[in-house]
Amino acid sequence: FQKFKSAGEEKNFVFLSKKIEPSLLLETAPLSDGLKKELAWNKFSDPTFTESYCWPPVAWGCDVVAISHQGNDPLLYIPPVLTLLQLKSDYQALPNMSGVSLILCPGWKKAQLVFDLLKTYCRRLHPMLIILGQNKEAASQVELRGCEVVVTTSYNLLRLLEHSTGILCRLCHLVLDEIEVLLSDTTEQVFTILDCYKKAIALAQGYLPHQIIAVGTRWNKHITPLIKEFMKDPHIVITVIEEAALFGNVQQVVQPCMNSNRTAELLKILDFTQRDLQKVLVFTDSVTEVEMIHKALKNNSVVSLKKHKESKCNASCVLERWRKMHSSGTPAVLVLTDDCLQSLGIRDATCVIHFSFPSLGVFGQRLQSMSDNFCTGVKDSAVDQEHTKGKSVILLTENSSCHAPEILHYLKHAEAEIPEEFYDLTAKVLESEEKEKSSRPLCASLKTFGICRNRTECPDRHQINLSIDMAQNITEEMIETPERVTILPLLVVNATNYFGRIIKKEKDQYTVLAKQMNDYFKVPEHRISVNTMEKSVLYGLHEGANCHRVQVVETPAKDEENISKVTIKYIDEGRTSQVNSDQLLHLPVKFQSLPPQAVEIVVCRVKPIDNEVEWNPKVTDHINHKIKGKLHHAKVVHTLGRTVWVDPMVGVTNLPTMKIWINEYNIRTEILSTGLGTDNPEHVGEIQKLCRQIAVLDHAQSLEHLNTEEDTTSPEEVSSPQDTLIQENSAESCNSSMFLDVFFLDDVVQAKEAEDFTVHQQKRCHPQIKWLQDKMTVTLKVQILRAADSKCEFSREKVVFSAYSEGKLYVADLELYQSVIAEKSTCVIKDTEAMILLVKEKQGTWCKLLKNKNLHVSLDFEHWEESEDERPFTVG
């Protein structure tokens, strides 16, 4: 391989499988003149260090694998690929150049970025972005005529190939963008595509160039079969030292020990390495430890050298003595601090021992001292013992927590053997890091989809913080009947996340307030501008014919002009905006008493297809156009602070003359119909799991409060044992009042019956049930995972279902509105639900299922149109 250091102050590293002369200047780069002018016009300077090595082999038409910190930048390959496409003589075997290059991206967002860059840097070519979704007819409508570059994702290309494999027969340049993501998240799909491409090449007639380019930020074990089976002697360019060490087959060893026992452990390791006459570097981060280690080695008859910034011997002297030790047949051991490595310039060490635990950056610098011993051939596994020349030993102690997560991530990536102590230490670090995020907002992905795919890098919080999440709760008046609320979406964040208001059926308070404010600010004398603005204070804002209550989020710097832009939040709508400071008006106190009306709304049980982490703008735009500013009915399944999760949410139209509401569409169904959304059955369960922390935290805070106040609290103020019992129940039962699962008792129920009810609820949970009907039968879908010991008892006017799931007893005792034939009714247990079929005694439509209201029972809105019940949102 070839190593290179730039002439500038920053020293760069490159690992090459074959020699490449870098193109350091744009004017001498192997690009077309027109493209150079286009790049210069867009203020593109000279190639970066990695680009200087990637552009030449790509422009030569060679297969290339490039791993770099810049590996997610499409400009690593776009300029040389566009240059190749302008050499039309290479494609004479084709009737036209449609579809001769294909860029495969890990998701729609990256594909969009690549597509935009292609349009920016080459206006002569015609790129096409293909995002199909799951609607099969969409693939048949794709026409590649006149399109030289196709940009898409693995899943979308496979959908296209199902319709026609012809696109691969003319494909000359295949680019795998962010290869580590493609081969981690869509391994099977990528290799299916590669197999199809390989077969297409074998059947191709006439001469055509064929090239595969793979770029990324990390090496991946699946790159090895990619190179061996589908590439022709590729140029491998790696500019990340630790990734080069992984490709170079450096063996990684983790040795757990107590911090006080590190020296003894080091002596054991050196005793083993000295048998093989190795060149050993022992790294630490302090002068004191270098002296301590050197003395300990000397006392144990281990010949060693030392180097740190206070050493009298200079770098060249130490280096000369170290090399002489090895050439004379003596094991060469050098103990040094990290800041001495660059001056020594050692590259031929065979073993590195990390006496002090490094950060990933320092870890890579230490591994660079073995770079002359990195293997250059492609191996069958991450650590092929036959080709291992370098060894890295990490001493893991109880004090190694600081950088444990990033080193563990690398070692897993390297397929190293990892002791259990490393996982335990990392778990504690991640828990501590999560606590440090306590002031951050709750993760949007967690709320919207029930999961965050990358918690370690996500800047937001993934646990409940009562002081933030419960600071402003939705008032009970806003949600009078959780089984049906009226929602007005005013701001669409994405396809399933909105801000808006919950509208009361009777005399909506905000409607009254808005009219009063409009009337008040119509009078010019009432429009008093604000001179001094403060954060969190409420002001009035007059926009057109409407007045709004707003809150200042960011104030301008004090040295700016009196009239400046300020960021405000509309507290009754949820949106933010920038306005001139002189537009803000004094808001009378009488208009401030009503709590903020904006709530966050999340539609449950639907997510983007293809494991995407964000909604495609096509879906969001479609939903925005359909729902914004229109009334909807929804069932609230959970609340947290001012966030409500709803399932379902249905667009409705009121027919006042007939006194009925008509359902126009179900938002979840509407999203699924676009082909860009899919079912997300775990969503509600994950939100429920998250919100269970509230009862635990609340109970813990209550106990803490009692402990600190017990000396000053009167006996009457202390919670009774019964109150404590109810608090404990809230932590264990799945019927927390947080979830709006309120139990309605008859007004005449005596205190003893109420107490029995509370104890009874402690012992069992009520499953969620959805029902639908036809003229002959009623179907109940009992939502319960992996039911065990299930029983279902039928009688003429009653059905009782019970089962255990995940250690809890679920019971549904349902008194039916009308009679059924017990002996003909059945119950079938499935993996995620129990299906109960009730045969009606008399044919016809039931106006409701149960005699008494039960908030755990609701209509199956997914099959609403199939039901003949004409009254929307009728519940059990």
C-alpha positions, 0 to 999 in steps of 0.5 A: 500500500501507499501512505501519503502526508499532505504538505500542510500543517494537518497530516493526512493518512491514506491506505491504498491497495494500488499506487495512485498519484493524487489530483491535488488541484482542480485544474489538473483533475481528471475531469472534463473542462466543462465540468471544471468550469461548472465546479468553479462557478459553484465556488468549488475549490481544489479536491479534498484529500480523499477526493484527490485519491478517489477521482483518478481511479473512478475517472479511469473506469476502475472499480473503487472502494473508498472509506473516509470520514467524507464517505457520505459526500456524493462529490467523492464520485459525482464529478468523475462519473459525470466525466465518464458519461460525457465520453459517449464513444464508450457506449456505442454498443447501446442505441442510446444512453438511457439508464447507463448509470445507477446510484443506489442510496440508503434512503429517499432523503440521500437520494434526493440530495444526490439528485439535486447535486446532479442537476446542479453540476451537469445540466447537459445530462438528465438524471431521474429520481425514482421513489416508487412506494408499494403500489405495483402499478407505479413501477409499470409507469416508469420510463427511462428514455433520455435519462442517463443517471438513475438515482434510487434506493435498494427497495425501489430498484427491486420493485422496478426490477420486478416489473422489468430487468432490462435496466440492468442490461444497459447499466455500465456504472453502479454506485453504492452510496454510504456502503456501510449503511446499505450493507447493514440495513439492506444486505439481502436487497443489495446482494440480490441486485448485485446478483441480477447485475452480474447475470445481466453483464454475462448476457450483454452483447457487444463491448460495454464498460462495467464499473462498481463504485462503493463509498462510505465512512466505515468498513463493513464485513460484507464489503469483502464478498462484494469485492471478491464476487462482483468487482475486478481488482478494485482500487481500495482507498481508506483515509480513516486509520482505524478503518484501515486497521480493520481492513488490514486485519489488525487483531483486537484484544480486550483484557479486563483488569482492575485499575490497580492491577494494570501493571501486573496484567501488562507484564503477562502480556509482554511475557507472551509477546516477547516469545515472538520477538515483536516490536511493542509500543505501550501507550499511556496519557501521562508522564507519571505513568510512563515513568511508573511502567518503565520502572516496573518493567526494569524491576521485572527484567524487561528491557524497555525504552521510554519517551515523553515530553520531559525526556532528555533523549530526543526522538531520533535517539530513542528511535535508533535505540529501539530499532537496534534492540529489535535487530539484535534479537532483543524484544523492542518495548517502548513506553510512550505518551501519545504526544510523542508518536508523531515525532517518532514516526513509527509505522512498523510496530507489531503490537500496541498496548493501550495502558490508558484507555483511549478515545476513538481518535487517539485509538486510531493514531496509536494503530497508525504505528502499525500501518506498515504491517496492515495486510493489503489482501482481501480476507474472508473474515474480519480477523483472519489469523493466517494474515494477522501481522498487527495486534492491539491490546486494550486494558479495560478497567473500572475507570475506562468509562469515558470513551467506552461506547465509541470503542465498543462500537468499533470493536463490534464492527471489527468482530472482536471478542468482547468481554461482558465487563465491557458491555456493563461499563458501556451500559452505565455510560449510556445511562449517564449520558441519557440523564445528561439529556434530561433538559432536552425535548423528548425524541420526536422519532420516539413519539412519532414511531415508538422507536429511535434507531440511534439513541447514542447519537440522537441529541434528544431525550428518551426517558420521561422528565416530569418537570418538562413532560408534565409541566403543562397538561391537557385539561380534563375539560379539553378531553371530555370523552376520550373515545371521541374528540374533535380535532382541528389540525393547524400545523402539519409537521409531517404525515403523522405529527400535527399541532392544532386544537381540541374543539369542545362540543359545547361552547368552545372557550377559545372560540369565545376568547378569539372573538373577544380579542378580535373585538378588543383590538379592532379599537385602534387605541387598544393596539399598544406596541411593546417597548421591552420584550421578555421571553415567556411573556404573552403578547398580542399579534394582529394579523389581517382580520385575526388576533393571536396570543403569542409568546416570545421564544428568542429576543434580539440582541440588546445592541440591535435597532429598536425594530428587529426580528423576534421569534414567536410561538403561537400558543393556540396553534403551535407554529412559530414565526418571525415578526417585527418587534413593533408588531407585538401588542400588550395583551390584557390579563383577561385574555391570558387566563385561558391556558394555551390551546395548542396540542401536539397530535400523533396518529398511531400505528403507521410508519414509512416503508423500507425502514425509513426514519422520516416521512417522504415529503410526498406523503406529508404534502398529501396529508397537509393538503387534506387535513389542515384547517378541517375538523376531525374526530379521533379517539385518544389512546394516550396523553403526555403533557400536551401531546395526544396519541390518537387512533383512529383520526377521521376527517368528518363533515357535519350535516346539521339539517340531519344532525349527523357527522359523515366520515370522509376518510381515515388518515391512517388509511389515507397514508397507507393508500399512498404506498409510502406508509406501512403498518406499525403495530408496536407503536402504541405498546412502545408509547405505553411502555414509555409512559409507565415511567411516569407512575414510577417517577411520580411515586418515587417523588412522593416518597422523597417528599414524604421523607423530607417533610415528615417532621413538619407534616400533620397526621391528617396530611399523611397518605393513608395505606389505601392511598399508597396502595392506589399509587402503587397500583398506578405503577403496575396496572396498565390502566394508569389515568395518564392513558385516560382509561377512566373508570366510571362507577354508578353514583349509588355505588357504596364506598365498600364496593369502590374499595373492592373495585380498586383491589380487583383492578390491581389484580387484572388488566382489561384488554383493548377490544375492537368490534365490527358486525354484519347482519349475522355476526359480531366480531370482537378483536381482543388485542393481546400478545401471545395469550396463554391459559385463555378462556372464553365463556359464552352465554345468551347476553354475556361473554367473558374472556380471560388470558395471561400475557407477559405475566399479567392477567387480562379479563374482559367481562362484557354484558352484551346489548342484545342476545347471541347464540352461545353454542355457535359462538367461537374464540380463536387465539392468534399471535397478536390477538384473540378473535371472538365470533358472536352469532346473533340470535336475531339478524339485524344491525346492533346500534351498540355492542354493550349495555354499559359504556366501556372505554376499552371497547371501540369500533374497528375503524379500519373496517368502518365502511364494511360495518352497517352501523351508521353512527360514527364513533359509537363505542362499547 
